[in-house]
Amino acid sequence: MTRILVTTTSFQDTPGEHHELLEKEGYEVIGERGPLSEERMLELVGDLDGLLCGDDAITSAVIDKALPRLKVIAKYGIGIDKIDVEHATSCGLPVTFCPGVNHTTVAEHTFALLLSVVRKLIKEVDITRAGGWERITGTEIMGKTMAIAGLGRIGKEVAIRAKAFGMKVKAFDLYWDKEFAEANEVVRCDSLSEVLRDADVISLHVNLTDETRNMLDAENIAKLKDGAIVLNCARGELVDSSAMVEALESGKLGGYGTDVLDQEPPPKDHPLLNAPNTVITPHIGSRTFESVQRQAGMAVRNLIHVMKGEKPLAQVNEVPIPSNDS
């Protein structure tokens, strides 16, 4: 029987047709609560035909042990930085993903974080729940400048919402969509330094690569105006955590709203957990019923297509899909 490992928790916890699609194929489904470490992945692979994964550590060692039986790595979502795609490609192993399924949800969560930070909502709720009635003065976002690093699908949705809130928008992206920028009055910046300059809010929406890791370090944080707010619904490793804590404690930054950390789940002594003016959510930016069902449906269809020797809906690497009788 074809054996499939499913690790993403939102896939497993959310009802929808994605479960029916797997059942209809007659696969044996093994469920694990990810994200899984390399050590745990090495324990599981070897007699699996497909991986339907979240942010599990799929290293070269994991891929080597999974072969020759493994036929596909189907990523649930769009972030592939935890998968050794280069090694998978060299081994002829298809890697699929799900672009265009969560941009609305993540953009909405970005603004949930922003409003929570500027209006001190979490602190106010905690005080009121404890029996207090302390009314803290917040700030408006209308008229402020929103800087976006990464004007892809999610960055564009953030820009649209920022304009609806009456914000000025500027952005930096290596692949500039001139038509979108002109239609939505987004000012183009030619570098990260330029987009950081004079920003009231900087929102990160880039992929994690060797070039973007710690892109917001002490040097770049220093380029932000005093009191600026940083938002991160991309990857925790884009931010140097120690530099962020120092900037928050010194008052250089006015707040940090993030859905991601460099360690997930974080240890209890992670420095950002107790940093001032910080709102941290547990990587739930894409976790809505609508988004989960879109992602899960696409991830399952990608997996099924490859298992049948057919072209998937979206593939990361240029690897031929072997016929299912090969």
N, C-alpha and C positions, 0 to 999 in steps of 0.2 A: 504493500500500500504506500502511496505517496505521503510523505510526512512533512508537515509544514510547522515551523516554529513561529509563533506570534508573541512578540514581547511588549508591544506598545499598550499601555494601560487604558488609554482613552478608547482605543479600538475595541478592547475587551469589555469595557464598562458601559459603552454606549450602544443601545439597541439600533438596529437598522438592517438594510438589505445586505450589507457586507458579510454578516454572519450567514445569511441564507446562501449567498454566492459560494462561500467556502463549503458549506454543507452539501450543496448541489453537486459539487465536483467529487465528493466522496473522500476528500483528504482526511488523513489523521492529523488533527490539529493539537499541537503541544503548546500550552499557554504558560508564559513566564511573565513576572512583573518586572519590567525593565525600568530604567536603562541598566543593562547588564555589563559587568566588567569583562575584560579579556579572559580572566581566569574562569568565570562562569560560562562564557561562550565556548571556551575550549572543552569544557566538560560536556556541553550539549551537542556540538556539531560532530559530524562523522557519518551519521546515519540519517541525515536530513536532506530532503530534496529542495526545499525552499526556505528562505528567511524572509519574514515580513516584520521588519525591524523599525525601531524608533531611533534613539540615540545610543545604541549599544556599541561597544568597542569591537568593531569588525576589522581586526588587524590582519597583517599578512600571515601571521601564525594561525589565526582563526580560519582564514581562507584556505590555507594549505591543508589544515586538518579536515576541513569540510569537503574538500575535493577527493575523489572525482565525482562523488554522488551529487553534490550541490549543483543545482541548475540555474538558480537566480537569487539575487539579493534585491528584494522589493522594499525600497525605503518608503515608509509612511511619513509623508511630509516632503520638505524641500532641502533641508540641511544635510549635506553628505560629508561633513568634515570628520565624522567618527568612523567613516568607511575608508579603507585603503583602496580607493578607486583605481589608482595606478596599478597596484598589484592584481586586482581583480581583472583589469583589462589585459594585463600580460598573461593571465591564465585563461583568457577567453570566457570569463564569467560575466554575464550581463548584470548591470546594476540599473534599476529603474527608480523613478521618483515621481512626485506629485506636484508639479508647478501649477500655480493659478487656482489653488483650492482654499487658501486660508488668508489671502491678502486683506479682505474686508474685515475679518475677525481680528487679526493682529493690529490693524490700524485702529479699530475701535478700542482695543485694549491699551494701545499707546496713549490715547486720550483719557482713558480711565486713570492711568498712572499720572498723567500730567495734571489733571484736575484734582486728584488726590493730594499731590504734592503742593500745588499752589494754594489750595484752600485748607490744607492741614486736616483733611477729612478723617484720616485714620486716628489721629490724636484726639480730634473732637469727639468721634464716636466712642473711643475708649473712656474719655473723661465723662461723657454723658451716661454711658452704661454703668460706670462706677458710682453714679449719683451726683456727679458734679454738673455745673452749668457755666463753663468757662468759654467765652466767645472770643476766639482768636481771629485777628484780622489777617485776611489773605490778600492775594493779588489777582488782578484780571489778566487774561491772556489776549484780549482784544487789543490790537495795535502793536503787539509784541512781534519780534522776529523769530520765526521758526526756521532753523537750519537743519537740513536733512542730508545725512551722509548715506548715499545709496538710493538713487531714484529709480528703483525697479518697481515691480508690481505693488509691494507693500509701501514703499516710499511715496509712490504716486497717490495711493489712497490716503496716506497721511497728509500729503500736500493739499488734496481736495478738502479734507476736513479742516485743516488749518485755515484755509481761505474762508470756509463757512463760518469759522469763529472770528473772522475779521483780522487774522494774523497776516503779516508779511512773510513771504516764503522765499528762501534761497536754498540751493542744493548743489551737491557735488557728486558727479558720477562719471566714470570713465566712458560709458556709452550713453551719450546724451540724446534724449528724445526731444528734439527741437519743437516738434508739433505740439506735444503735450505741454511743454514748458510755456510756450507762447499762449496756448489756450487757457492755461491756468495761472498765468502771471508769476511763473517761478523764475527767479533770477539765477543765472548760471554762475557757478564759482569754478575756477580752474584748478583748485587744490584744496586739500583738507584744511590747510592753514587759513585759506581765504574763507571757507564756509564757517569756520569756528569764530572768526573775527566778528565782534559786535552781535553775536547771536544771544538772544534771551533764552532760547531753548535749542538744544541740539539733540536730534533723534537719530539713532544709529540703525541702519537697515542694510548692512553689507554682509557678504558671506565671510566666514572665518577662513582665512588663508594665512600663510607665513607672513604675507605683507600686511595684513590687517590685524594680526594678533597684537594686543596691547596698543592699538592705534591711539587710544585715549590714555596716554601715559602722563607723567608729571609735566613733561615739556609741552605737550599739546593742551593739557588742562590749563596751564599758565596762559595760553593764548586766548582763553575764554574770558569774557567780561566778568567782573565780580558779581556774584549772585546768580549766575546762569544756572539753568537746570538741565540735567542730562537725562535722556530717556534711552532705554536699551531693551528692545524686544527682539534682538537678533541672537547674539551669542555672548555669554559672560566673559569669554576670553578676549573680547574686543577692548575691554577696560582693564587697566592695571588696578587691581583692587586696593592695594596699599596706597597708591597715589590718590585714588578716589576717596578713601577714608580720610587721608590727610587734608584733602581739599574741603571736605565736608566739615571736618572738625575745626579747621581754621576759619571757616566762613567764606572761603574763596568761592565755593559753589553754594547755590541756594537750595539744592536738592538733587536727589538721584532716584528716579523711578525706574525699576528694572524688573523684568520677568525672567531673567536668566542670571546665573552666576557661573564662575569659573569652576566650581565644584557643585555637582548636583546629584543627590541632595547635599546641602552644605553641612560641614561639621558644626556642632553647637558653638564653637569658638570662632567661627568665620568672622573676620573683622567687620564686614559690611552689615551683619545682622544687628549690631548695636550702634551703627553710625547715625549721627543726627540727620534729620530731614530726609530720611530714606524710606521709600515704599517698595517692598520686595514681594513679588508674587511667585508661586512655585511652578514656573514654566507652563502657564495656562493660557497664554496669548491666543493660541489657536483652538482652545478647548471650549467650543460651543457645539450644541447638537448639530447645527447646520454644517459647520466646518468639519467636524469629526466624520460625519456621514459622507461628505464630499471626498475627504482625504482617504477614508477607509475604502470607499467604493472604488476609487481610482487605483489605490494600492493593490487591492485584490484583483482587479481586472488586469493590471500590469502583470501580476504574478501568474494568473491563469493563462494569459496570452503566451507568455514565455514557456510555461509548462506544456502548452499545446504546440509549441514550435511556431508561434505567430508573433508578429511585431507588436510590442507593447505600446501603450498610449504615450508614454514618455520615457526615454532612456538616457541615462547619464553618459555612458561610454559607447564608443563605436565598436561594438562587438557583434558579430553575426549571431542571429538566434538559431540555434541548432534545431533541426526537425525533431519532433518528439519520438521518432522511431530510429534516431541515430544513436 
